[in-house]
Amino acid sequence: MKYADLRQDRITNYIFDWDRMLSLEGNTGPYLQMQYTRVKGIYRKGGTTPEAVLAANPALLIDHADEAALAKKLLQFPGVIEIVARDLKPHHLCNYLYELCGTFARFFEIVLGAQGAVGKI
């Protein structure tokens, strides 16, 4: 519910809608949580943690256009935080996170799906 509040620009009209807030599709908190769960599933199935990956300092190899799109989207994060802080409008962060989740979902389905990992996570 908090995500539904924050994703609105503060100068627009607010419409309270339980069905929209709880939907697994579109720019909603549950959709973002679903993508987060997918990421955690990748770590779980790989038998590792984010900390272990960072500590290993692996080489970053980008072999697919969807991997490149995900990397580029992740690199936009600092700029988005600057905009949010400057304008005091958290909906910019929400929009970024929604776009990031969409980019990740395409990566997950196409890149990991091609590797046969989607059905296992």
KOLSEZA-632772 format. One record per residue: residue number from 1; residue in one letter; y negated, x, z negated of N, C-alpha, C in turn. Coordinates in Angstrom, 2 decimals, padded with zeros to 5 digits. Atoms other than C-alpha are relative to their C-alpha. Example, Ala and Ser with C-alpha at 12.3 -4.5 7.8 and 13.67 -1.06 7.14 Angstrom:
+-----+---------+---------+---------+---------+---------+---------+---------+---------+---------+---------+
| num | residuo |     n_Y |     n_X |     n_Z |    ca_Y |    ca_X |    ca_Z |     c_Y |     c_X |     c_Z |
+-----+---------+---------+---------+---------+---------+---------+---------+---------+---------+---------+
|   1 |       A |  001.19 |  000.89 |  000.00 |  004.50 |  012.30 | -007.80 | -001.20 |  000.90 |  000.00 |
|   2 |       S |  001.19 | -000.82 |  000.06 |  001.06 |  013.67 | -007.14 | -001.09 | -000.77 | -000.73 |
+-----+---------+---------+---------+---------+---------+---------+---------+---------+---------+---------+
//
This chain:
+-----+---------+---------+---------+---------+---------+---------+---------+---------+---------+---------+
| num | residuo |     n_Y |     n_X |     n_Z |    ca_Y |    ca_X |    ca_Z |     c_Y |     c_X |     c_Z |
+-----+---------+---------+---------+---------+---------+---------+---------+---------+---------+---------+
|   1 |       M |  001.18 |  000.82 |  000.00 |  000.00 |  000.00 |  000.00 | -001.25 |  000.88 |  000.00 |
|   2 |       K |  001.16 | -000.89 |  000.04 | -002.38 |  002.88 | -000.78 | -000.30 |  000.54 |  001.39 |
|   3 |       Y |  000.21 | -000.50 | -001.36 | -001.84 |  004.27 |  002.74 | -000.72 | -001.04 |  000.84 |
|   4 |       A |  000.65 |  001.07 | -000.76 | -002.84 |  000.90 |  004.19 | -001.49 | -000.05 | -000.33 |
|   5 |       D |  001.41 | -000.02 |  000.39 | -006.09 |  001.13 |  002.22 | -000.73 |  001.19 |  000.62 |
|   6 |       L |  000.66 | -001.23 | -000.44 | -006.85 |  004.72 |  003.21 | -000.09 |  000.12 |  001.52 |
|   7 |       R |  000.00 | -000.17 | -001.45 | -006.05 |  004.35 |  006.92 | -001.14 | -000.76 |  000.67 |
|   8 |       Q |  001.13 |  000.76 | -000.55 | -008.98 |  001.97 |  007.40 | -001.29 |  000.80 | -000.17 |
|   9 |       D |  001.34 | -000.57 |  000.13 | -012.43 |  003.36 |  008.13 | -000.75 | -000.88 | -001.01 |
|  10 |       R |  000.66 |  000.75 |  001.08 | -014.54 |  002.36 |  005.15 | -001.07 | -000.97 |  000.50 |
|  11 |       I |  001.05 |  000.90 | -000.51 | -017.10 |  000.64 |  007.40 |  000.57 | -001.14 |  000.85 |
|  12 |       T | -000.59 |  001.10 | -000.78 | -014.61 | -001.72 |  009.10 |  000.49 | -001.10 | -000.95 |
|  13 |       N | -000.52 |  001.11 |  000.79 | -013.39 | -005.10 |  007.91 |  001.44 |  000.28 | -000.39 |
|  14 |       Y | -001.33 | -000.23 |  000.54 | -010.25 | -004.99 |  005.78 |  000.79 | -001.31 |  000.07 |
|  15 |       I | -000.87 |  001.16 | -000.06 | -007.39 | -007.38 |  006.45 |  001.28 |  000.33 | -000.77 |
|  16 |       F | -001.18 | -000.21 |  000.82 | -004.66 | -007.60 |  003.83 |  001.18 | -000.72 |  000.66 |
|  17 |       D | -001.16 |  000.58 | -000.68 | -001.25 | -008.15 |  005.48 |  001.26 |  000.73 | -000.46 |
|  18 |       W | -001.21 | -000.61 |  000.54 |  002.01 | -007.46 |  003.60 |  000.96 |  000.42 |  001.10 |
|  19 |       D | -000.96 | -000.31 | -001.07 |  004.13 | -007.58 |  006.75 | -000.40 |  001.27 |  000.74 |
|  20 |       R |  000.47 | -001.20 | -000.70 |  002.00 | -004.97 |  008.49 |  000.11 |  001.24 | -000.88 |
|  21 |       M | -000.05 | -001.14 |  000.94 |  001.82 | -002.74 |  005.39 |  001.41 |  000.53 | -000.18 |
|  22 |       L | -001.38 | -000.38 |  000.29 |  005.60 | -002.71 |  004.97 |  000.84 |  000.25 |  001.24 |
|  23 |       S | -000.73 | -000.19 | -001.24 |  006.56 | -002.33 |  008.62 |  000.43 |  001.46 |  000.15 |
|  24 |       L | -000.48 | -001.36 | -000.30 |  008.65 |  000.69 |  009.67 | -000.52 |  000.49 |  001.35 |
|  25 |       E |  000.56 | -000.37 | -001.30 |  006.77 |  000.73 |  012.98 | -001.51 | -000.01 | -000.09 |
|  26 |       G |  001.46 | -000.06 | -000.03 |  003.19 |  001.66 |  013.68 | -000.56 |  000.87 | -001.10 |
|  27 |       N |  000.74 | -000.85 |  000.92 |  000.59 |  003.32 |  011.53 |  000.09 | -000.57 | -001.42 |
|  28 |       T | -000.24 |  000.54 |  001.34 |  002.09 |  002.41 |  008.14 |  000.59 |  001.07 | -000.91 |
|  29 |       G | -000.59 | -000.90 |  000.97 |  003.14 |  004.17 |  004.97 |  001.51 |  000.12 |  000.13 |
|  30 |       P | -001.45 | -000.11 | -000.16 |  006.83 |  003.28 |  005.41 |  000.42 |  000.79 |  001.23 |
|  31 |       Y | -000.32 | -000.80 | -001.18 |  006.81 |  004.79 |  008.92 | -000.12 |  001.48 | -000.31 |
|  32 |       L |  000.17 | -001.40 |  000.38 |  005.44 |  008.06 |  007.53 |  001.12 |  000.45 | -000.95 |
|  33 |       Q | -001.09 | -000.33 |  000.93 |  008.04 |  007.98 |  004.73 |  001.32 |  000.18 |  000.74 |
|  34 |       M | -001.23 | -000.12 | -000.79 |  010.80 |  007.47 |  007.29 |  000.06 |  001.36 |  000.69 |
|  35 |       Q |  000.03 | -001.30 | -000.68 |  009.71 |  010.59 |  009.20 |  000.18 |  001.12 | -001.02 |
|  36 |       Y | -000.18 | -000.99 |  001.07 |  009.49 |  012.56 |  005.93 |  001.48 |  000.10 | -000.38 |
|  37 |       T | -001.43 |  000.03 |  000.33 |  013.06 |  011.49 |  005.16 |  000.80 |  000.73 |  001.06 |
|  38 |       R | -000.68 | -000.73 | -001.07 |  014.15 |  012.81 |  008.55 | -000.14 |  001.50 | -000.19 |
|  39 |       V |  000.22 | -001.43 |  000.23 |  012.59 |  016.19 |  007.79 |  000.88 |  000.49 | -001.15 |
|  40 |       K | -000.83 | -000.38 |  001.14 |  014.31 |  016.32 |  004.41 |  001.47 |  000.03 |  000.39 |
|  41 |       G | -001.39 |  000.03 | -000.47 |  017.58 |  015.41 |  006.16 |  000.35 |  001.24 |  000.79 |
|  42 |       I | -000.23 | -001.23 | -000.75 |  017.22 |  018.40 |  008.46 |  000.28 |  001.16 | -000.97 |
|  43 |       Y | -000.22 | -001.05 |  001.01 |  016.90 |  020.71 |  005.46 |  001.34 | -000.19 | -000.70 |
|  44 |       R | -001.25 |  000.28 |  000.72 |  019.79 |  018.99 |  003.67 |  001.21 |  000.36 |  000.86 |
|  45 |       K | -001.13 | -000.29 | -000.89 |  022.13 |  019.20 |  006.67 |  000.10 |  001.49 |  000.32 |
|  46 |       G |  000.00 | -001.43 | -000.25 |  021.09 |  022.80 |  007.23 |  000.34 |  000.82 | -001.24 |
|  47 |       G | -000.34 | -000.70 |  001.24 |  021.88 |  023.65 |  003.62 | -001.09 |  000.97 | -000.45 |
|  48 |       T |  001.10 | -000.89 |  000.36 |  018.43 |  025.14 |  003.03 | -001.14 | -000.81 | -000.60 |
|  49 |       T |  001.21 |  000.62 |  000.55 |  015.02 |  024.41 |  001.53 | -001.21 |  000.56 |  000.75 |
|  50 |       P |  001.21 | -000.55 | -000.63 |  011.47 |  024.83 |  002.85 | -000.35 |  001.39 | -000.56 |
|  51 |       E |  000.31 | -001.29 |  000.63 |  011.01 |  027.69 |  000.37 |  000.90 |  001.10 |  000.55 |
|  52 |       A | -000.93 | -001.00 | -000.54 |  014.11 |  029.48 |  001.66 | -000.36 |  000.37 |  001.43 |
|  53 |       V |  000.40 | -000.28 | -001.39 |  012.92 |  029.17 |  005.24 | -001.23 |  000.90 |  000.01 |
|  54 |       L |  001.21 | -000.84 |  000.06 |  009.50 |  030.59 |  004.35 |  000.33 |  001.41 | -000.48 |
|  55 |       A | -000.37 | -001.31 |  000.53 |  011.07 |  033.42 |  002.36 |  000.73 |  000.84 |  001.04 |
|  56 |       A | -000.73 | -000.72 | -001.05 |  013.31 |  034.33 |  005.32 | -000.92 |  000.50 |  001.10 |
|  57 |       N |  000.99 | -000.38 | -001.01 |  010.21 |  034.61 |  007.53 |  000.63 |  000.10 |  001.40 |
|  58 |       P | -000.69 | -000.05 | -001.29 |  012.15 |  033.66 |  010.69 | -000.98 |  000.10 |  001.17 |
|  59 |       A |  000.80 | -000.04 | -001.22 |  010.84 |  034.33 |  014.19 | -000.17 | -001.42 |  000.52 |
|  60 |       L |  000.27 |  001.32 | -000.54 |  009.22 |  031.27 |  015.71 |  000.19 |  000.04 |  001.51 |
|  61 |       L | -000.28 |  000.07 | -001.42 |  010.72 |  030.57 |  019.11 | -000.23 | -001.42 |  000.47 |
|  62 |       I |  000.30 |  001.33 | -000.53 |  009.30 |  027.66 |  021.07 |  000.52 | -000.04 |  001.42 |
|  63 |       D | -000.69 |  000.05 | -001.29 |  011.60 |  026.81 |  023.96 | -000.16 | -001.32 |  000.73 |
|  64 |       H |  000.05 |  001.34 | -000.57 |  010.77 |  023.18 |  024.63 | -001.43 | -000.54 | -000.12 |
|  65 |       A |  001.35 |  000.56 |  000.01 |  007.58 |  021.27 |  025.45 | -000.27 | -000.82 | -001.26 |
|  66 |       D |  000.20 |  000.80 |  001.22 |  008.12 |  018.94 |  022.48 | -000.12 |  000.88 | -001.24 |
|  67 |       E |  000.20 | -000.96 |  001.09 |  008.42 |  021.94 |  020.15 | -001.44 |  000.51 |  000.04 |
|  68 |       A |  001.38 | -000.48 | -000.15 |  005.11 |  023.24 |  021.53 | -000.99 | -001.07 | -000.45 |
|  69 |       A |  000.89 |  001.10 |  000.39 |  003.49 |  019.82 |  021.06 | -000.04 | -000.14 | -001.52 |
|  70 |       L | -000.06 |  000.10 |  001.46 |  004.67 |  019.71 |  017.44 | -000.74 |  001.17 | -000.65 |
|  71 |       A |  000.70 | -001.18 |  000.54 |  003.42 |  023.26 |  016.77 | -001.52 | -000.16 |  000.14 |
|  72 |       K |  001.44 |  000.19 | -000.22 |  000.01 |  022.44 |  018.28 | -000.57 | -001.06 | -000.94 |
|  73 |       K |  000.46 |  001.05 |  000.90 | -000.27 |  019.27 |  016.23 | -000.10 |  000.53 | -001.43 |
|  74 |       L |  000.03 | -000.58 |  001.35 |  000.56 |  021.18 |  013.03 | -001.20 |  000.93 | -000.17 |
|  75 |       L |  001.14 | -000.92 |  000.07 | -002.13 |  023.74 |  013.84 | -001.34 | -000.71 | -000.11 |
|  76 |       Q |  001.24 |  000.78 |  000.11 | -004.75 |  020.96 |  013.90 | -000.33 | -000.40 | -001.44 |
|  77 |       F |  000.17 |  000.47 |  001.38 | -004.29 |  020.26 |  010.18 | -001.25 |  000.53 | -000.69 |
|  78 |       P |  001.21 | -000.48 |  000.70 | -007.02 |  022.58 |  008.80 | -001.29 | -000.65 |  000.52 |
|  79 |       G |  001.19 |  000.64 | -000.57 | -009.58 |  021.09 |  011.19 | -000.15 | -001.44 | -000.45 |
|  80 |       V |  000.04 |  001.38 |  000.47 | -008.66 |  017.57 |  010.15 | -000.48 | -000.05 | -001.44 |
|  81 |       I |  000.42 | -000.04 |  001.41 | -009.07 |  018.47 |  006.48 | -001.50 |  000.26 | -000.09 |
|  82 |       E |  001.44 | -000.26 | -000.02 | -012.53 |  019.87 |  007.25 | -000.78 | -001.26 |  000.34 |
|  83 |       I |  000.68 |  001.23 | -000.41 | -013.53 |  016.62 |  008.98 |  000.03 | -001.03 | -001.13 |
|  84 |       V | -000.13 |  000.95 |  001.10 | -012.21 |  014.50 |  006.11 | -000.96 |  000.36 | -001.13 |
|  85 |       A |  000.87 | -000.45 |  001.08 | -014.09 |  016.58 |  003.55 | -001.48 | -000.15 |  000.37 |
|  86 |       R |  001.40 |  000.08 | -000.45 | -017.29 |  016.66 |  005.60 | -000.49 | -001.44 |  000.05 |
|  87 |       D |  000.42 |  001.39 | -000.22 | -017.38 |  012.94 |  006.46 |  000.39 | -000.94 | -001.13 |
|  88 |       L | -000.52 |  000.83 |  001.09 | -015.63 |  011.65 |  003.32 |  000.67 | -001.27 |  000.55 |
|  89 |       K | -000.71 |  001.10 | -000.64 | -013.42 |  009.50 |  005.54 |  001.48 |  000.34 |  000.10 |
|  90 |       P | -001.42 | -000.36 |  000.02 | -009.73 |  009.78 |  004.62 |  000.80 | -000.61 |  001.15 |
|  91 |       H | -000.77 |  000.60 | -001.11 | -008.73 |  007.59 |  007.57 |  000.26 |  001.02 |  001.11 |
|  92 |       H | -000.26 | -001.06 | -000.99 | -009.04 |  010.71 |  009.76 |  001.32 |  000.72 | -000.32 |
|  93 |       L | -001.26 | -000.62 |  000.41 | -006.21 |  012.29 |  007.75 |  001.17 | -000.93 |  000.29 |
|  94 |       C | -001.06 |  000.97 | -000.26 | -004.15 |  009.11 |  008.01 |  000.33 | -000.05 |  001.50 |
|  95 |       N | -000.23 |  000.01 | -001.44 | -004.62 |  009.03 |  011.79 |  000.74 |  001.26 |  000.45 |
|  96 |       Y | -000.68 | -001.26 | -000.34 | -003.62 |  012.69 |  012.03 |  001.47 | -000.05 | -000.42 |
|  97 |       L | -001.38 |  000.06 |  000.49 | -000.51 |  012.12 |  009.91 |  000.85 | -000.94 |  000.85 |
|  98 |       Y | -000.73 |  000.93 | -000.88 |  000.48 |  009.14 |  012.05 |  000.31 |  000.67 |  001.34 |
|  99 |       E | -000.24 | -000.71 | -001.27 |  000.05 |  011.21 |  015.23 |  001.04 |  001.10 | -000.19 |
| 100 |       L | -000.98 | -001.04 |  000.29 |  002.00 |  014.07 |  013.63 |  001.40 | -000.59 | -000.09 |
| 101 |       C | -001.31 |  000.65 |  000.11 |  004.83 |  011.70 |  012.77 |  000.52 | -000.42 |  001.37 |
| 102 |       G | -000.42 |  000.36 | -001.35 |  004.90 |  010.42 |  016.35 |  000.46 |  001.21 |  000.79 |
| 103 |       T | -000.37 | -001.24 | -000.67 |  005.01 |  013.97 |  017.68 |  001.33 |  000.51 | -000.54 |
| 104 |       F | -001.26 | -000.41 |  000.60 |  007.76 |  014.82 |  015.22 |  001.15 | -000.90 |  000.45 |
| 105 |       A | -001.06 |  000.94 | -000.41 |  009.73 |  011.68 |  016.16 |  000.48 |  000.34 |  001.41 |
| 106 |       R | -000.40 | -000.39 | -001.37 |  009.68 |  012.73 |  019.85 |  000.80 |  001.30 | -000.05 |
| 107 |       F | -000.74 | -001.26 |  000.17 |  010.76 |  016.26 |  018.86 |  001.39 | -000.28 | -000.55 |
| 108 |       F | -001.27 |  000.32 |  000.65 |  013.50 |  014.85 |  016.65 |  000.98 | -000.63 |  000.98 |
| 109 |       E | -000.88 |  000.72 | -000.93 |  014.89 |  012.52 |  019.31 |  000.39 |  000.85 |  001.20 |
| 110 |       I | -000.26 | -000.74 | -001.25 |  014.58 |  014.83 |  022.33 |  000.62 |  001.36 | -000.27 |
| 111 |       V | -000.49 | -001.37 |  000.21 |  015.05 |  018.37 |  021.03 |  001.25 |  000.00 | -000.88 |
| 112 |       L | -001.16 |  000.01 |  000.87 |  017.38 |  017.73 |  018.11 |  001.10 | -000.91 |  000.55 |
| 113 |       G | -001.00 |  000.88 | -000.63 |  019.10 |  014.88 |  019.96 |  000.78 |  000.72 |  001.07 |
| 114 |       A | -000.68 | -000.78 | -001.05 |  019.88 |  017.24 |  022.84 |  000.98 |  000.98 | -000.61 |
| 115 |       Q | -000.90 | -000.93 |  000.69 |  021.51 |  019.55 |  020.30 |  001.09 | -000.73 | -000.77 |
| 116 |       G | -001.02 |  000.78 |  000.69 |  023.61 |  016.71 |  018.93 | -000.24 | -000.16 | -001.48 |
| 117 |       A |  000.27 |  000.04 |  001.43 |  021.91 |  016.83 |  015.55 | -000.50 | -001.36 | -000.48 |
| 118 |       V |  000.61 |  001.26 |  000.43 |  020.29 |  013.38 |  015.53 |  000.98 | -000.90 | -000.72 |
| 119 |       G | -000.97 |  000.88 |  000.61 |  023.42 |  011.42 |  014.73 |  000.51 |  000.49 | -001.34 |
| 120 |       K | -000.51 | -000.59 |  001.24 |  024.26 |  013.77 |  011.87 | -001.00 | -000.04 | -001.13 |
| 121 |       I |  001.04 | -000.04 |  001.03 |  020.96 |  013.44 |  010.02 | -000.34 | -001.41 | -000.43 |
+-----+---------+---------+---------+---------+---------+---------+---------+---------+---------+---------+
//
